[in-house]
Amino acid sequence: MENSKLIALVSGAIKGIGRAISMKLIQEGFFVVLVDLDDISGKAMEAELHGQAIFYKCNIAEEPEVKKLFETVLNQYKQVDLLVNNAGIIKDNMIWNMPATDFDQVINVNLKGTWLMCKEVAVIMKQQNKGRIVNIASRAWLGNKGQSNYSASKAGIVGLTRVLALELGKYNVSVNAIAPGLIDTPLTQSLKKEVLDQLIQAQPGKNIGQPQDIANAVAFLGSYKTQFITGQTLYVDGGKSIGANMS
């Protein structure tokens, strides 16, 4: 492919926030590599987008698969301009009820997977002497009951973001994180109505965010107009991270 567009990789690209990010980046002129495990939905989305994106199946927690992904993308498109690490899983439980395997799985996907993707793209972006990385963290990194594994994984992503901003800054690569709060996704839609209502009432604006809110923030931080913003965590949470109790 002779390429005149910027190339973006988005993990967890097929549903919810990932889909919104992918669609927004296409609107912004990127060609998007859709990275996910859902073969059927991934291929359907690729067909829907008529040459504006391509789907690759990859388990980001497995280093050989991640290496193969980037080798394939670099061979075909010659560059990677933006990496968006959105893929993640949740296995909630109070710590005394949480199996160690649930801790391991969440850390492996959310933190190690993000690290593996960043490791591979860092080599490419260093050689290019340009690039953007946007890591999707969570407001939960500040702490959420029942999410010792998830909160730890997202806190790790915030720390990783800051380190990579330092390591890659001299190569014209900016690295930032976005910390979503309560967003209207299939996950939140699956909650019991009374639980979801309680969460919404805890918001300063008594509302819930939309996937597009995250996508807009990714487009901003992924833009090459934001060269002097790096190592930052942008909260997109309706103000919940402020921490004040709302009546």
N, C-alpha and C positions, 0 to 999 in steps of 0.2 A: 504493500500500500504506500503510494507516494503521499506523504502526509503534510498538509498545510495547517491542520488543527492542532491545538494543544491536546495532549493525551492525559486522561485522568483514570486512575484505578479506584474503584469504590468497593470495599468489602461489605458483605451483608447487604448487597445492592438491590435485592429483588422485592422486598416487602417493607411496609411501614416507612420509617425514617430513611432507610437506605434507598428505597425507590424514589422518594421525594428528592433526595440529594442527587441521584442519578439524573432525574428528569430536569432538575434545575441546572445542572452543569451542562447538559445538552443545550438548553436554552441559552446558556452563556457562551456557547461555541466550542465546547470541549467534545472530543470523541471519547466515549466512556467505555472502559473495560469493566463489565459487571462481574464481580467475583462473589460466588455464593456456593452453597451445597445443593440447592434445589434445582436439579436438572430440568425438570419439566417446566417450572415457572420461569427459569432463567432463559431457556430457549424460546419460550413464548414471548418474553419481554424483548429479546433480541429481534425476533421477527416483527414485533409491533413497532420497533423503532427504525426499521427500514434503513439499515446501514449507518445509523448514528451511534451504534453501540455494538459490542460483541460480548458474549457470555463465556466465562471460563469457570469450570467447577474446580474448587480448591478448598481443602481443609487448612485454614491458616495456622492451626496448631501443629501441623506436621511440616518440619523443615524441608524435607525433600519435595513436597508438593509446592511449597512457597518458592523454592529455588527454581523449580520447573516453570512455574507461572511467570516469573520475571524474565527468565531466559526466553520463553516463548514471546512475551510481549515486546521485549527489547529487540529480538530478532525480526519481528514483524513490523513494529512501529518506530524503532530506532531511538525512542525517547520516552521518558515518563515525566510529565510536568507537574502532576498533582496526585498525591496519594491520600485517600480518605479512609481511615481505619474505623469502620462503623460496626463490623461484625462483633457480636457478643451474645452471651447466654446468661440466664438467671436461674439459680437453684436456691431459693430462699429457705431459711430455717433459723430458729434460735440456735446459738452456738452449741448448746448442750444436746440438741437434737440433730445437728448437722453431721452427716457422715463425712469422713475425711475425703472420700472419693468425690463428693460434691464440691468441696473446697478445691481439690486438684483440678477438676474439670473446668470450673469457672476461671481459675487463674490461668490454666493452659490456653484457653480460647481468648479470654479478654485481655490478659496482660502479655503472656508469652507470644500469642498470635500476633498481637500488635507489634511487639518487639521484633519478631521474625520478619514481618512485612517492612518495618522501618529499616532493619539491617540490610535487606536486599536493595531497597530503593535508595538508601544512603550512598551505596557504591555508585549507582547510576547517576544520581544527582550531583555527587562530587565531580564525576567526570564531565558532566554537562556544564558544571559551574552555575547551576540554577535549579530551582525546584520549590515546591510547596508541600508540606505535610500537615494534614488536619486530623487530629485524633479525637474521636468521640469518647469523652469521659462520661461523667454523670454528676449531678448535684449530690448523689449518694456518696461521693467520695468524702464528703464532710461527715458522714455517719448516718446510718439508717438501721433501726432495730431489725433483726432478722436477716441482715445482709452482710455479715462479717466477711464472707467470701467476695461478694460483688463489690462492696465498698472498698475492700482492700485492693481488688483488681483495678478499680477506677482511680484510686489514690495513686497506685503504681503508674498508671497512664499519665497522670498529671506530673509526677516526678520524671518520668521518661521524656515527656515533652520538653521540660525545662533543660534536661541534660542534652538532648539532641539539638536544641536551639543553640546551646553553647558550642557543641561539637561541629555543627554544620554552618554556623553563621558566616564564616569566612569564605564559604563556597556559594554564597548568595542563595542559600536555602533557608526559608523560614519554617518554623515548626510551632504550631499552636494547637490548643485543645478547645473543644466546646463541651460544656457541661449542661446537658438538657435536664429539665425538671419534669413535671407531669405533662406528658405529651399524649395526644389521642392516637393510639396505635392499637393493633390487634391485641397486644398484651394488656393494655389498660381496659380495653373493651371487654376482656374476658373476666374482669373483676366483678364481684357481686355489686349490684347497684348501690347498696348502702355504703360499701367500702369506698367505691369511686366517688360518691357524693361527699363523703367525709374528707377525702383527699382534696377535692375541689374547694370545699369550704375552708380548708387550711391555707389556700392560696390568697395572697394579698388582694388580687382582683376577682377572687371567687370564680376563676375560669381555668380552662385547660388549654395548653398549647397545641399547635398543629405541626405535623411533620414538616410543612413548608417553612415554619419558623426556623427549624434547624437547617433546612436546605439553604435558606437565605444567608444564614450565618456562615455556612461552609463556602458558599459562593464568594462572600466578602473576604474571608481569610485565605481562600484559595486563589484569589485574584493576584496578578502580578502588579497591581496598583498598591498593594499593602506591604511594600518591601521593608518598612521600618517597624513592623509589628511582629514580634517573635517571642516565644517562650511564655505566652500568655494563655490563660484559661478564661474563656468567655462564657458566662452563665446565660443560658436561654431558658429561664425557669419562672418567668412571671414575678420575679422578686422574692421567691421562696428562700433563696440562699441568704437573704439579709438576716433571717433568723428571728425576727420579731414576732411575737404572738399577735395574731390578728383576731379582732372580735367580729 
